[in-house]
Every structure is written in structure tokens, then in C-alpha cells.
Amino acid sequence: ERPARIGHGMWPPDGWDITVAIALDCSNNANGHHLIVRDMVMDNWPGGGMSSKGYDYLMVEDCLSIYGCKWYGWGASGLSIFGAKWKDYQDGEQFHLVIRRNIVHHNTQLKNNYGKSSASDGGGIQFDVFTSEFNYNYPVLCHSNLGFSNRVSGMHCTSSPNVWFVNNTAYENQYGGIWIGW
């Protein structure tokens, strides 16, 4: 089987603000959980490749996100996991979010962020804001991914404790391989 392909060769006309190829939004108390995104190709997309917000039990595996993020003014990455929310409140140590065996490259934001004089994003895989504000306590597993030639980093996390980076490869990214910041 051939993987699904999204966005090949699509460029927005002036004034358009297209966000991401795959947008998974479970903010506003929606019950987003137990989802698998597998074997997707997000190619040449004006915004990010895949973005999730507010999910629990999310697995992203065997995807390719390339040449994205160019024309989005809020910052974007090849694969972005934002504000995960703990849905079942079960104790335990298992990983609820697993990002594995993905390839992300040449994601480069060219458009300046709104209200800013420069662009800030264009990373490979991004984990952002898993703090207590979002009530997310489980470890997140990012393993066996490849990120190269992205504008920011191959993989990075911001305000996201408990992200485990295991057996990933990141090279020739403008601002580093795997970046961890608060």
C-alpha cells in the first residue's frame, strides 16, 4: 500500500493563511484520545505537517513531513504536539504519547511571525507546553525518528517535562539536533 499524501505542491495565494496539513484539535474539553496517525506523507505544505492539541493516547508513526512551514505566521513544525491533556486519570507509568519512526526534514518558516520582525519556527518534531496548566503527567516517548535540515532543530521540547528522547538521529539543523528548553 502507498501512504496517504497530503499537500504536494500546494502554495497559498497572497493573503491566505493556511495552517497545517493534519490538524487534530481537542481543546475546549473535547474527548480526543486513542488515535493513531500512521504512514502519512505531508509534503510541501504551507503550514506545519501535523499538529495536535489536547490529545491523550496519541501515536504518530512512520510518517514523512517535508518541506513545510514556509508560509504560516504563527510558527509551525513538521510534527507538533501541543498541550496534551490527561483524559483517563489512571495511575501508571506507561507512555500515552508515542512519536516513532518518523522522518522530518526541510521544514523552514520563511514568513515572519505576526507582530514580530523575524520567523521563529520550522522545526522537525516539537513538544510544547505539557505543564500542570494542561494537567498532563505521563511520560512522552520520542524514539527512532530522523530530523535533518530543519530551520530550528531536529526535535525540541518547550515547557514539557518528562519527554523521553531515545535512539533519534538529528543532523544539519540550523539551531541544533535535540533542543530542550523551558
N, C-alpha and C positions, 0 to 999 in steps of 0.2 A: 504494500500500500504506500502511496505517496502522502507525505504530510500535507495538512491544510496550509494554504499560502494566503497571507493577508497583506495587502498594501503594495505589492510590487509596482514601482514606477509611479505612484500617485504623488503629485505635488500640488499644494494648495494655491489657488489664485491669490493675488494680493488681497489682504484684508480678512482672509479666512484664518480661523484658529482651530485647527483640528487637533484633538488631544492624543489619544492612543489607539493602537490597533485593537487591543483587547482591554476593556475597562470593566473591572469587577468591583462594584461599589456596594458595600453592605454597611454603610454608615447609617445613621438615623434608625438604629436598632433593628435593622433587617437581620434575618437569621441566616447569614452566609457561612456555611461550613460543609466539610466533606466534599470538596471539589478537587478534581484532577485536571490540570491543563497539560496535555501531552502531545508531542510531535507536531508542534505548530511552527510555521516559518513566518516571521514578521520582518519584512524586507522593505527598506526604503520608505519607511513611514514618517510623516512629518513630525509627529509627537513621539512618545515612547512606544515600546513594543507591547508590553503587558503591564498593567498597573492594577494592584488590588488594594482595597481599603476596607478595614473592618472584618477581615476573614479569620476563621479558625479552621483547623484541619484542611489546609491548602497544600497541594503538592504540584510543583511545576517541574516537569522533567522532559528531557530530550527535545527541547525547543531551541530554535535558532532565531536570535533577534539581532539584525544587522542594519547598518546604515540608517539608523533612526535618529530622532530627537532634534532634527535640524530646525524646524520652524515653529516650535512651541515656546511661548513666552513665560511659562511658569516653571520651567526646569523639568526634565524628564530623563529616564534611563531606559536601557534595554529591557530589563525586568525590574519592577519596583514593587516592594511590599511595604505598605504604609499602614500604620495604626492598627495592628492586629488586635482583635478582641476575643477574650476568653469566653466561649459560648456555653460550655457544659459544666464548668466549675467542679470538675473531677480532680481529685488529688492524683499525683503521679509524676513521673519523670519523663514520659515519652515525648517525642517531638511531635508537635501539632503542625508545624510549618516545615516542609522539606522542599528545598530547591536543589535539584541534582541533574547532572549530566547535560547541562545547557551550554550553548556557545553564544557569546555576546561580543560583537566587535564593530568598530567604526560607528559607534553611537556618539554623535558630536553636535551639541547645541550651537547653532550659528546665530540665532535671533537673541537679542538682549532680553533679560528678564524684564517684565513690566515694572516700570518705575526705577529701573537700575541702568547703569551705564555699561554693563557687561553681562555676558551669559555665565551661568553658574553650573550647569549640569551637562549631561551627556555621558553618564557612567554606564558601566556594564550591568551589574546587579546591585540594587540598592535596598537596604533595610532601613526604614525611617520611623522614628517615634513609636517605640513599644513601651513607653514609660507607664507608670501607675495611672496616669490620666486615662489611658486606654485599658487599664485593668488586665494586662497580659503578662503572665508569669512563667510561661513554659519556655523551654529552650527551643531555639530555631536551628535547623541543620542546613548548612550550605556546603554541599560536597560534590567533588568531581566535576566542577564547572571550569570552563575556559573563557577568559575575558582578555581581549587584546585590542590595542589601537583605539581605545575609547578616549574621549576628551578628559574625563576626570580620572576614574580608577577602574580597574577590572571588577572589583567588588568593594562595597563600602557599607558601613552602618553608622547611623547618626542617632543619638539618644535611644539606643536599642541594646540594653544589656542582654546577655545570655544568647548571643548569636554565635554558633559554633562554625568556624571555617575549617573544613577538613579536606585534604587532598585536592585543592583547587590549583589552577595554574593561571597566573595573571602576568602579562608582559607587554611592554611598549605602550602603556597607558600614560597619558600626559602627566598626571599627578600621582602616579604610584600604582602598585599592584593591588594589595588589600589594605584598605584605609579604615581605621576605627576612630571615630570622634564623638564627642559629646557636645 
